[in-house]
Amino acid sequence: MILNGHLDVVPTGPAEMWTTGPFQPSIREGRLYGRGSGDMKAGVASYYAAMKALHSLGYAPAAEVHLQAVVEEVRNLV
């Protein structure tokens, strides 16, 4: 099994679509806004933490598991 996540940050997009600048993180109504706040890095940390927790409890996967962190998403494969 491969658990894969990307570490890049999506482009900022048009500046007029931001309430605050993309490089100025802000918290509104309990949510974090800013460039990179909704990307895959939390997913990578989550699958790493899950595998580490299972290992600490003495569990082992039935097959080999690869944890991957790639530099960007794959687009336009065809």
DRENPA-3360 file (N, C-alpha, C; in nm, 2 decimals, always signed):
BEGIN
1 = MILNGHLD = +0.08/-0.12/+0.00/+0.00/+0.00/+0.00/+0.09/+0.12/+0.00 ~ +0.05/+0.23/-0.07/+0.12/+0.35/-0.07/+0.03/+0.46/-0.02 ~ +0.08/+0.53/+0.09/+0.01/+0.65/+0.14/+0.09/+0.77/+0.09 ~ +0.02/+0.85/+0.00/+0.09/+0.95/-0.07/+0.03/+1.09/-0.04 ~ +0.11/+1.19/-0.03/+0.07/+1.32/-0.02/+0.17/+1.42/-0.08 ~ +0.12/+1.53/-0.12/+0.21/+1.63/-0.19/+0.24/+1.74/-0.09 ~ +0.36/+1.80/-0.10/+0.41/+1.90/-0.01/+0.41/+2.04/-0.08 ~ +0.37/+2.05/-0.20/+0.37/+2.18/-0.26/+0.25/+2.26/-0.21;
9 = VVPTGPAE = +0.25/+2.39/-0.25/+0.14/+2.48/-0.21/+0.07/+2.53/-0.34 ~ -0.06/+2.52/-0.34/-0.13/+2.57/-0.46/-0.11/+2.71/-0.48 ~ -0.12/+2.76/-0.61/-0.10/+2.90/-0.64/-0.20/+2.99/-0.56 ~ -0.16/+3.11/-0.55/-0.25/+3.21/-0.47/-0.38/+3.24/-0.54 ~ -0.37/+3.24/-0.68/-0.49/+3.28/-0.75/-0.51/+3.43/-0.75 ~ -0.62/+3.48/-0.80/-0.64/+3.63/-0.81/-0.64/+3.69/-0.67 ~ -0.56/+3.80/-0.66/-0.56/+3.87/-0.53/-0.69/+3.92/-0.48 ~ -0.78/+3.96/-0.57/-0.91/+4.01/-0.53/-1.00/+3.91/-0.47;
17 = MWTTGPFQ = -0.96/+3.78/-0.48/-1.04/+3.68/-0.42/-1.01/+3.65/-0.27 ~ -0.90/+3.72/-0.22/-0.86/+3.71/-0.09/-0.92/+3.82/+0.00 ~ -0.97/+3.79/+0.12/-1.02/+3.89/+0.21/-0.90/+3.96/+0.28 ~ -0.80/+3.87/+0.31/-0.67/+3.92/+0.36/-0.57/+3.86/+0.27 ~ -0.45/+3.92/+0.26/-0.35/+3.87/+0.17/-0.31/+3.72/+0.19 ~ -0.28/+3.65/+0.08/-0.25/+3.51/+0.10/-0.13/+3.48/+0.19 ~ -0.04/+3.57/+0.20/+0.08/+3.55/+0.28/+0.06/+3.61/+0.43 ~ -0.06/+3.65/+0.46/-0.09/+3.70/+0.59/-0.20/+3.60/+0.65;
25 = PSIREGRL = -0.15/+3.50/+0.73/-0.25/+3.41/+0.78/-0.35/+3.48/+0.88 ~ -0.47/+3.44/+0.87/-0.57/+3.50/+0.96/-0.67/+3.39/+1.01 ~ -0.73/+3.41/+1.13/-0.82/+3.31/+1.18/-0.96/+3.39/+1.19 ~ -1.06/+3.33/+1.12/-1.19/+3.39/+1.13/-1.29/+3.28/+1.16 ~ -1.37/+3.30/+1.26/-1.47/+3.20/+1.30/-1.41/+3.07/+1.32 ~ -1.29/+3.07/+1.38/-1.23/+2.94/+1.42/-1.16/+2.87/+1.31 ~ -1.15/+2.93/+1.19/-1.08/+2.87/+1.08/-0.96/+2.95/+1.03 ~ -0.86/+2.87/+0.99/-0.73/+2.94/+0.95/-0.74/+2.96/+0.80;
33 = YGRGSGDM = -0.71/+3.08/+0.76/-0.70/+3.12/+0.62/-0.56/+3.17/+0.58 ~ -0.51/+3.14/+0.47/-0.38/+3.18/+0.42/-0.32/+3.08/+0.33 ~ -0.23/+3.12/+0.25/-0.17/+3.02/+0.15/-0.11/+2.90/+0.22 ~ -0.15/+2.78/+0.18/-0.10/+2.66/+0.24/-0.18/+2.61/+0.35 ~ -0.28/+2.68/+0.40/-0.35/+2.64/+0.52/-0.44/+2.52/+0.49 ~ -0.48/+2.50/+0.37/-0.57/+2.39/+0.33/-0.51/+2.28/+0.24 ~ -0.38/+2.28/+0.24/-0.31/+2.18/+0.15/-0.29/+2.05/+0.22 ~ -0.22/+1.96/+0.15/-0.20/+1.82/+0.19/-0.11/+1.79/+0.31;
41 = KAGVASYY = -0.04/+1.89/+0.35/+0.07/+1.87/+0.46/+0.00/+1.81/+0.58 ~ -0.12/+1.84/+0.62/-0.18/+1.78/+0.73/-0.21/+1.64/+0.71 ~ -0.24/+1.60/+0.58/-0.27/+1.46/+0.55/-0.14/+1.38/+0.56 ~ -0.03/+1.43/+0.52/+0.10/+1.36/+0.53/+0.13/+1.34/+0.68 ~ +0.11/+1.45/+0.76/+0.14/+1.43/+0.90/+0.05/+1.33/+0.97 ~ -0.08/+1.33/+0.92/-0.18/+1.23/+0.98/-0.14/+1.09/+0.95 ~ -0.11/+1.06/+0.82/-0.08/+0.92/+0.79/+0.05/+0.87/+0.86 ~ +0.15/+0.96/+0.88/+0.27/+0.93/+0.95/+0.23/+0.90/+1.10;
49 = AAMKALHS = +0.15/+0.99/+1.16/+0.12/+0.98/+1.30/+0.04/+0.85/+1.32 ~ -0.05/+0.82/+1.23/-0.13/+0.69/+1.24/-0.05/+0.57/+1.23 ~ +0.05/+0.57/+1.14/+0.14/+0.45/+1.13/+0.22/+0.44/+1.25 ~ +0.27/+0.55/+1.30/+0.36/+0.55/+1.43/+0.27/+0.50/+1.55 ~ +0.15/+0.54/+1.56/+0.06/+0.50/+1.67/+0.03/+0.35/+1.66 ~ +0.00/+0.30/+1.54/-0.02/+0.16/+1.53/+0.10/+0.08/+1.57 ~ +0.22/+0.12/+1.52/+0.34/+0.05/+1.55/+0.37/+0.05/+1.71 ~ +0.34/+0.17/+1.77/+0.36/+0.18/+1.92/+0.27/+0.08/+1.99;
57 = LGYAPAAE = +0.15/+0.05/+1.93/+0.06/-0.04/+2.00/+0.09/-0.19/+1.97 ~ +0.19/-0.21/+1.88/+0.23/-0.35/+1.85/+0.17/-0.40/+1.73 ~ +0.09/-0.32/+1.65/+0.03/-0.36/+1.53/+0.13/-0.35/+1.41 ~ +0.11/-0.44/+1.32/+0.19/-0.43/+1.20/+0.10/-0.46/+1.08 ~ +0.12/-0.39/+0.97/+0.04/-0.41/+0.85/+0.06/-0.55/+0.79 ~ -0.04/-0.60/+0.73/-0.03/-0.73/+0.67/+0.05/-0.73/+0.54 ~ +0.08/-0.62/+0.49/+0.17/-0.60/+0.37/+0.25/-0.48/+0.39 ~ +0.35/-0.46/+0.30/+0.44/-0.35/+0.30/+0.36/-0.22/+0.28;
65 = VHLQAVVE = +0.39/-0.12/+0.36/+0.33/+0.02/+0.34/+0.44/+0.12/+0.32 ~ +0.42/+0.20/+0.21/+0.51/+0.30/+0.18/+0.45/+0.44/+0.21 ~ +0.52/+0.52/+0.28/+0.48/+0.66/+0.31/+0.55/+0.75/+0.22 ~ +0.48/+0.82/+0.13/+0.54/+0.90/+0.03/+0.50/+1.05/+0.06 ~ +0.59/+1.14/+0.03/+0.57/+1.28/+0.03/+0.63/+1.34/-0.09 ~ +0.56/+1.38/-0.19/+0.61/+1.42/-0.32/+0.60/+1.57/-0.33 ~ +0.68/+1.63/-0.42/+0.69/+1.77/-0.43/+0.57/+1.84/-0.50 ~ +0.50/+1.77/-0.58/+0.37/+1.83/-0.63/+0.28/+1.72/-0.68;
73 = EVRNLV = +0.15/+1.76/-0.70/+0.05/+1.67/-0.75/+0.08/+1.64/-0.90 ~ +0.04/+1.52/-0.94/+0.05/+1.48/-1.08/-0.07/+1.53/-1.15 ~ -0.05/+1.60/-1.26/-0.16/+1.65/-1.34/-0.15/+1.61/-1.48 ~ -0.26/+1.60/-1.55/-0.26/+1.57/-1.70/-0.18/+1.45/-1.73 ~ -0.22/+1.34/-1.68/-0.15/+1.21/-1.71/-0.18/+1.16/-1.85 ~ -0.29/+1.20/-1.91/-0.32/+1.16/-2.05/-0.29/+1.26/-2.15;
% end
